[in-house]
């Protein structure tokens, strides 16, 4: 469920930043990072939707999911801060609302990725505690 929320909010974040008339250089990095994380979230969602992890049992999927969600949360936090810093100069220009909305949504996406990382950590910890009972997917 959180992956679907991450996909929808991530789409809104990068599209709101990309819709600006003038994009400062710092926000180009925000667009690139959010777009790459959004695409990789879609790919990871499709892996789990089509039940690919059980077919590749040699891949540590729980560890991969934990690392991915943690890195995505940190990257989105950096993007949210970059958005917030660049919102001030746009106060009187067209596009201020888009940038302010993308900042708020980037903070929400950070919270959802942090929640996903917490759930992945709990699954990873329980899988390490009882290896015989470890689920293949989370």
N, C-alpha and C positions, 0 to 999 in steps of 0.2 A: 504494500500500500504506500509506503513512504517513497519508493522509487517512482511511482506514478506522480506523486505530489512534487518530487524533485524534478521530474521531466517537465511538468506544466509550468512550475515557477521558474525553472531555469530557462525555458523558452521565453517567458515574459521578460526576464532580466536582460538577456542579450538582445532581444528585439527592441526593447525600450531604449537601450543605450545606442544601438545601431540606427535608430530612427532620428537621432539628433541631426540638425542641419550642419553643425560644426562639431567634429569629434576631436577633443584634445588628445595628444599622444598618450597620456596615461590611460585614457579610456579605450584606446585601441588594444592595449594589453588586457584590459578587462573583457573586451569582446572576445579576444582570442582565447583567453583562459575559460570563460564561461561557455563558449561554444564547444571547446574541446571536452570539457567536463560533461556538458549536456549530451554530446554525441556518445561518449563512452558510457554514460548512464543508460542511454537507449540500448547500446550493444549489450551491456550487462543484463538489462531487463529482458532482452530477447533471448539471451542465454538461459536465463531462469525460466522464461515463459515456455521455451521449447525443450526444457529439461536436458540441457547439455551437460551440466555438472556430473550427473551419475555416469555418463559415458566416458568421462575423463577423470577417473578416480585418483590418478596420480597427481593431479593439480590440487594444492591445498586451498580449496575454495573459500573456506571460512577465514583463513589468514588473508587471502587476496581481497575478500570483501571488507575485512577490518581495515587493512592498509588503504584500500581505495577510498572508503568513506571518510577515514581520518584525513587523508591528503586532500580530498575534495572539500571537506569542511574548512580546512586551513586556507586553501586557495580561495574559496568563496568569502571567507572572512577578510582576506587581503583585498579582494575585489570590492567588497562592501565598504571598506575603509577608503579605497581609491575613489569610489563613487561619492562617498560623503565629502571627501576633501574637494572634489571637483564640482560639487553642487553649488557651493557659494558663489563662484564667479558667474554662474548662469542665472542668478536670482532675478535679474531684470530682462533676461532674454527669452525668446521662444524656445521651448524645450526644457524649461526648469521642472515642469511637472513630470515629464518623462524621466528625467534624471533622479528626481526625488523618489518617484515610485520605484525605479529600478534599485535604488539604495535600500528602501524598505523591503523589497522582495528578495534582494541579495541576503539581507539579514535573516529573513525567513528560510531561505534555502540553506543558509549556514546552520540554522537550528535543525532542519530536517536531516541534513547530512550528519550532524552531530548525534541526533537520535538514532540514525541508522548505524553509526559507528558504535554507539552504546549497545544496541541490540546485537551487532556482530561480535562485539567483545564478549558479551554474555554467552553467546553461542560458542565462540571459540574457547572460552574458559570452561564451559561445561563439556565440550568435546575433548579437551585435554584431561579433564578429571576422570572421565569414563570413556576410554577409547573404544571399548566394545559396544557401547550404546551410542556412539557418535552419529549424528545425522549427516547425511551426505550433502544435503542442501539445507539452507536456513530459511 
